[in-house]
Every structure is written in C-alpha cells, then in structure tokens.
Amino acid sequence: MIEEGFLVYYPEDHTYGLSTLLSEIGTSELKTARLARLAQPLLERMVATSSVPVVAHLAVMAGADVTYVSKVQGFRAPTTVSSVGVRLPAHLTATGRAFLAGMPPSQVTALYPHDADLVQRSGRGPRTRSELDGILNRCLRDGWATEVDEITAEYSSVGAASYDANAFPIAALGLTYRAISVSDTAQSDLGRAVKAAADALTSRLVSR
C-alpha cells in the first residue's frame, strides 16, 4: 500500500498513516494535519541547526495565496506575520514562489491573468508577469525561492516546495530571518537547507 501511495510512514513515531496524496480520503483539514505532522520534525531540525535565528514554517496554497499551517520559532528568532492561519499573496512570499515555480505555466497564468493581479504589500515585488516569470525561473535554477523586504521590512525568507507522487507541489517549507544578519553565502546555505528539508518531506509523502 505504501508503493501505491495509500500509506505514509512517520519515522519519529514508528507508525503508518493514510497518505495525504489521496484527495478522496478525508477532509482538507485532515490532510493538512497530516502534512503538518510529517513536516514538524523537519521544521524543528532546520531551526535547531541554523547558524542564525530563524522561524520555520509550512505553507499550503489557497487560491493565489499561501496559508501557513505550522510554525517553529527558534531562540531569538524574529517575530513574523507567518502565524498559523495567516494568508499572504503567493507571488510575494518565498513559499508561494516555490509553489508557483513547480506549477505548470498555464496554472500560473490562471492565477495571474493580468499584471494588475500582482498585488503589492510594501511597494516591492513583481509588477508584471514577465518579472514574476524571472523570479520563478531563478527558483527553478536554484532549487529554492527567496524574498527580501516584500512582506516585512528588513526581513527575508527562503522557501522550497514538496511534491506529491504526480510531481505537483503540495506544500512548501520556509525559513524567515532578519536580512541584516545574513550574508549572501549564509542565505545560500539556508536555501540549501530548506531545499533538503522540502525534499525530505517529498520522500515522506511518496514513501520512497
């Protein structure tokens, strides 16, 4: 049943549960709870091993927004707006950009058919589809997405997507930190860390 995607293994609990990949099993709330349960140890590990204070979070897509469903805050980590239940525009967040980069271009176009659909929060961020496409292409190249000052001034984030058995993004993991405390090299390290965690969540989801 694991190979067919019906079950997933929870390593920390040494037990099995129903797969979140099956849309016909359970409600969306239950599927989100399973995602959070699988991701929680990965969020905690990223916070514990980060060289700078960070907040780790798990997000899912809700239309053209991301909704945060789990959060782990490290010692002396910044206070962020990414509390559980908060929705933010996907094209402005690192987790949302990671989602969008993994979607077929036709679905991105359906979410943002016009440049005017790219709302602004702080006066920063892509204003045209061309600018958004450039951001998403960089995400695909690097393996993770970034944002700087586009949600909260002086704060930055990195994010990477996790995928289901059909190679479709089903969740995204992110790290948020004070931009002034992180060099370009350190940001790349955080990007690689969040990509590794997202890949680990993908493996848990598809039970590979």
C-alpha positions in Angstrom: 0.0 0.0 0.0 3.0 2.3 0.5 4.1 1.8 -3.1 0.6 2.6 -4.3 0.5 5.8 -2.3 -2.2 4.7 0.2 0.1 4.8 3.3 2.9 7.0 4.6 5.5 6.2 7.3 6.0 8.6 10.2 9.7 7.9 11.1 9.7 9.6 14.5 6.6 7.8 15.6 7.5 4.4 14.0 4.0 4.1 12.7 2.0 4.4 9.4 -0.9 6.6 8.4 -3.1 7.3 5.5 -1.4 9.2 2.6 -2.2 12.9 2.2 -2.0 12.4 -1.6 -5.4 10.9 -1.9 -7.9 13.7 -2.3 -10.8 11.4 -1.8 -9.7 10.3 1.7 -10.7 12.6 4.5 -11.3 16.4 4.6 -8.8 19.1 3.6 -8.3 19.8 7.3 -7.3 16.3 8.0 -4.9 16.3 5.0 -3.4 19.5 6.3 -3.0 18.0 9.7 -1.2 15.0 8.3 1.1 17.3 6.3 1.9 19.3 9.4 2.6 16.1 11.4 5.1 14.9 8.7 6.8 18.3 8.4 7.1 19.2 12.1 10.3 17.3 12.8 11.8 18.8 9.7 10.9 22.3 10.8 12.4 21.7 14.2 15.6 20.3 12.7 16.0 23.4 10.5 15.6 25.7 13.4 18.0 23.7 15.6 20.7 23.5 13.0 20.5 27.1 11.6 23.5 29.3 12.1 21.2 32.3 12.6 17.9 32.8 14.4 15.1 31.7 12.1 11.4 31.0 12.0 10.5 27.8 10.1 7.0 27.4 8.6 4.9 25.0 6.5 2.5 26.5 3.9 -0.1 25.3 1.5 -1.7 27.0 -1.4 -5.2 28.6 -1.1 -6.1 30.1 -4.5 -3.5 32.8 -5.2 -2.4 32.9 -1.5 -0.4 30.7 0.8 -1.8 29.7 4.1 0.6 28.9 7.0 -0.4 25.7 8.7 2.6 25.1 11.0 5.4 27.2 12.6 8.5 26.6 14.7 10.3 29.7 16.1 13.9 29.5 17.1 15.6 31.2 20.1 15.9 35.0 19.4 14.1 34.5 16.1 12.3 37.5 14.6 8.6 37.9 15.2 6.9 37.3 11.8 3.5 37.6 10.3 3.6 34.0 9.2 1.4 32.7 12.1 -0.7 29.6 11.7 -3.8 30.5 9.7 -2.4 33.7 8.1 -2.8 34.1 4.3 -0.4 36.0 2.2 -0.1 36.6 -1.6 1.8 33.7 -3.0 3.8 35.8 -5.5 5.3 37.9 -2.7 6.4 35.0 -0.4 9.3 32.6 -0.7 7.0 29.6 0.0 4.4 30.9 -2.5 7.0 31.4 -5.2 8.3 27.9 -4.6 4.8 26.6 -5.2 4.3 28.7 -8.3 7.6 27.6 -9.8 6.6 24.0 -9.5 3.2 24.5 -11.2 2.6 24.3 -15.0 2.8 27.8 -16.6 -0.9 27.6 -17.6 -1.9 27.3 -13.9 0.3 30.3 -13.0 -1.4 32.2 -15.8 -4.8 31.2 -14.5 -3.9 32.6 -11.1 -2.5 35.8 -12.6 -4.1 36.5 -15.9 -3.3 40.2 -15.8 -0.4 42.3 -14.4 -3.0 44.1 -12.2 -3.5 40.8 -10.3 0.0 41.0 -8.9 -1.0 43.0 -5.8 1.7 44.9 -3.7 2.1 44.8 0.0 5.1 47.0 0.7 5.7 48.6 -2.7 8.1 45.8 -3.6 7.7 42.6 -5.6 6.9 41.8 -9.2 4.6 44.1 -11.0 4.4 42.2 -14.3 4.1 38.6 -15.4 7.5 38.9 -17.0 9.0 39.9 -13.7 7.3 37.1 -11.9 8.4 34.6 -14.5 12.0 35.8 -14.0 11.6 35.1 -10.2 10.2 31.7 -10.8 12.9 30.8 -13.3 15.5 31.7 -10.7 13.7 29.4 -8.2 13.8 26.5 -10.6 17.5 27.2 -11.3 18.5 27.4 -7.6 16.1 24.9 -6.2 14.6 27.4 -3.7 12.9 30.8 -3.8 13.8 34.0 -1.9 12.1 37.2 -0.9 13.6 40.3 0.6 11.5 43.1 2.3 8.5 42.1 0.3 6.4 41.0 3.2 8.0 42.8 6.2 10.7 45.4 6.0 14.2 44.2 6.9 13.1 40.5 6.9 14.0 37.9 4.3 12.8 34.4 3.6 13.8 31.3 1.6 11.4 28.6 0.6 11.2 25.3 -1.3 8.3 23.1 -2.4 7.5 19.5 -1.6 5.8 17.3 -4.2 3.2 14.5 -4.4 3.5 11.4 -6.4 2.4 13.2 -9.5 5.2 15.7 -9.2 2.8 18.5 -8.3 3.7 20.9 -5.4 1.6 20.0 -2.4 3.3 22.0 0.4 6.2 24.4 0.9 8.7 24.9 3.7 10.2 28.3 4.5 12.7 30.0 6.7 12.4 33.7 7.7 15.2 35.7 9.3 16.4 39.3 9.7 18.0 40.3 6.4 20.8 42.3 8.0 22.1 39.2 9.9 22.6 37.0 6.8 25.2 37.3 4.1 24.7 36.1 0.6 26.7 33.0 1.4 24.6 32.3 4.5 21.4 32.9 2.6 22.6 30.2 0.1 23.2 27.9 3.0 19.7 28.5 4.3 18.3 27.9 0.8 20.1 24.6 0.5 18.8 23.6 4.0 15.2 24.4 3.2 15.5 22.6 -0.2 16.9 19.5 1.6 14.0 19.6 4.1 11.4 20.0 1.4 13.0 17.0 -0.5 12.8 15.0 2.8 9.1 15.9 3.1 8.5 14.8 -0.5 10.1 11.5 0.3 7.8 11.1 3.3 4.8 12.0 1.2 5.5 9.5 -1.5 7.2 6.9 0.8 10.2 6.4 -1.3 
